[in-house]
Amino acid sequence: MKLFYAPQTRAFSSRWAMEEVAAPHDLIRLKFPDELSNPDLQKANPLGQIPTLVDGDQVVTEASAIALYLADRFPQAGLAPAAEERHQYYQWAFFVGAALEPHLLEFFLHSERLPESERSAERAVQAKEGFVRALGIVNDHLATRQYLLGDPFSMVDVILGSILGWAKMMNLLAGFEHVRAYFKRVSSRPAFLTAFQ
Ligand SMILES: N[C@@H](CCC(=O)N[C@@H](CS)C(=O)NCC(=O)O)C(=O)O
């Protein structure tokens, strides 16, 4: 297996997932964004984005798909529920990608990433409101649970935890006590710490 990766990008989630399942792999570290022109990456993923996972003849893109794929590919890690018990697992995986991440990205672009002349304060405020509304739902859910599926930890916690790391850097976790306690739990896992180094 080969993982195309750069630190401090969405590829962190895939690196963390790899560590959780202890998958033997080659980590292809690229400098973001300059080295995304890497011909092997471009061949595997026409969008030239990271993360991109190559597993023999299979290519998997999209950070959440990579995480779920790895949980199935390495069942001995015990990070995917049984097929008939996956309703919440799928729900939260898509909730992160659809209800949290777009707002987070928009907030990041309009508060930090874009040149100041291209930022819109109004779009930043709206994005923050959208993020906070969705995070409130997660916070309520975690009030009575250790992890998204209750206990034990599962791969969907890697998907959420990765987004929360990014949100924390942007000071968006204030006021969400259960989310903060949850992030502390997941980010103290050995696999997270190895991936973070
Ligand atoms: N939806 C994709 C987005 C991947 C993505 O946009 N990755 C960024 C790095 S965080 C990238 O490679 N950007 C370069 C580009 O889009 O050209 C995922 O979640 O994996």
The ligand as an ORCA input file, in Angstrom:
! r2SCAN-3c Opt
* xyz 0 1
  N     -12.674     15.810     -0.618
  C     -11.273     15.485     -0.573
  C     -10.499     16.774     -0.592
  C      -9.007     16.545     -0.699
  C      -8.288     17.868     -0.815
  O      -8.836     18.886     -1.223
  N      -7.013     17.851     -0.427
  C      -6.239     19.062     -0.518
  C      -5.243     19.108      0.625
  S      -6.073     19.359      2.163
  C      -5.505     19.059     -1.839
  O      -4.925     18.061     -2.232
  N      -5.551     20.198     -2.520
  C      -4.856     20.383     -3.757
  C      -5.788     20.591     -4.905
  O      -7.016     20.520     -4.748
  O      -5.274     20.827     -5.990
  C     -10.981     14.673      0.702
  O     -11.691     14.856      1.698
  O     -10.044     13.852      0.716
*
